[in-house]
Amino acid sequence: MIHNEEAKLVTLTTSGATVARTETPVWCGKKSVTFKEFYAAVEVGINPQYIFEIDIDEYNRAIITETGENKQRPTELIYNDEKFNIIRTFEPVGGIIEVTVGL
């Protein structure tokens, strides 16, 4: 898949009562959620919208390591000025990560 779409991965970190929001731009390819996956998710109250394929190195740039090696992974993805929650990630072979997002 060609990664010619731009999105932003959003990672949240906390320091005391302060929450910092870091947006990391990435190149990706967008595809639809499969019929089977969509209906299985809806049955348990999840609303998947898209799957984005992102190069694993680009995805890893959005992971923030805090003191004590506590890693904060992206929790949101912004695409075309629309914010989606990251539902799950999957790493098939080939150096990419599939990020399933929903509302």
RAZIZI-V460296 format. One record per backbone hydrogen bond with DSSP energy under -1.0 kcal/mol. CO is the residue of the C=O (numbers start at 0). NH is the residue of the N-H. E is the energy in kcal/mol with one decimal. If there is no record, write none. Layout:
co = [CO,CO]
nh = [NH,NH]
e = [E,E]
This chain:
co = [1,4,6,7,8,9,9,10,12,14,17,19,21,23,25,27,28,30,33,34,35,36,37,38,40,40,41,46,49,50,51,52,53,54,55,56,58,59,63,65,69,71,74,75,76,77,78,81,83,84,87,89,94,96,97,98,99,99,100,100,101]
nh = [3,27,25,77,23,74,75,21,19,17,14,12,10,8,6,4,52,50,37,38,39,40,41,42,43,45,44,102,100,30,98,28,96,58,59,60,61,62,71,68,65,63,85,9,83,7,81,78,76,101,99,97,55,53,89,51,86,87,48,49,84]
e = [-1.1,-3.0,-2.8,-2.8,-2.9,-2.5,-1.4,-2.8,-3.2,-1.9,-2.6,-2.4,-2.6,-2.8,-2.4,-2.6,-2.9,-2.6,-2.8,-2.2,-2.1,-2.1,-2.4,-1.5,-1.1,-2.5,-1.7,-1.4,-2.5,-2.5,-3.0,-1.8,-2.7,-2.3,-2.5,-1.0,-1.6,-1.2,-3.2,-1.2,-3.0,-2.4,-2.5,-2.8,-2.7,-2.1,-1.6,-2.5,-2.4,-2.2,-2.6,-3.6,-2.6,-2.5,-2.1,-2.7,-2.9,-1.4,-3.6,-1.3,-2.9]
